């Protein structure tokens, strides 16, 4: 009898493990699909401002990833879709200039009027980008905003913006440094990890 019970227990445990693995894989695939599907959403309507999420700075100049975000924000401004550009990002480790300050200089060099650019210089994370920018938006009576970032970053950024009750809408960069499978896959895995982290901690 003991042997039969042990066999039944082993089969039951095996089924439980198989179901748990299937549910886990379904969750992973579902999260990846959600991030990828959302990356193609872009709001073409008018807004008060484009909020550019911070990215790395190299030698006090925007990195290629950051430059793509700034270029897209400049295009939104030049087309009349937004009236302000708000650049976010503090001083990264080993840097001397805030991401937002480097971004502002890049925009001015590209012909954007300095009095149409706002900078937030304290944030170090996506969540902080959005939290710390709110006083600037309120001060300048900015309500509806377009969030500018890389396509695969948009799902997590917009979830945070919604949780913060910002009147925010997605405007991913039409071009990205992450174009090949070799660059997109690590970015997708990174976003999956940080999305789960955000859902669990709200940070």
C-alpha positions, 0 to 999 in steps of 0.5 A: 500500500505504501508503494502505491501511495508513494506512486500516486503522490509522485504523480500528483506532485509531478502534475502540480509542478507541470501546471505551475511551470505552465502557468509561469511560462504563460505569465512570462509569454503574456508579459513579453507580448504585452510589452511588445504590443504596447511598444507600437502605440503612439498618440498623435493628438495635441498635448501641452508638453513632451516629457523626455525620460532620462537616459545615460550621458557620455562625456556630458553629451546625451548617449545615442539612446538619449539622443533618439528620445530628444530628437523625437521630442524636438520633432513633436515641438517643431510640428506643433504637437507640443508647446513645451519639452520637459527633460528629466534625469539627474546626475548619473554615477561618474557623471558631472552633468545631469542627464536633463541638463545635457539633454537641454543643451542638445535641444538648444543646439538643435534649435529649440528655444531655451524658454520652451525647455524645462529640466528636472535634475534630481531623478535617477529612475523612471519612477522618479522621472515621473514623480519629480516632474509633477511640480514642474508641470503644475508650476507651468500649468502643463496638464496633458503630456506625451511620454517620450522613451524607447518603444519597449520602455513605454509599457512600464513608463505608462503604467507608472504614469497612470498610477501617478494619475498623470494625464499622460499618453505614449509617444515612443521614438520612431527610431531606436538603437535597439533594432536587431534581435541581439539588442532588442532581446536584452532590452525586452528581458530587462523591461520584463524584469523591471516590470515585475519588480514594479508590480511587486514593489511599486518602485 
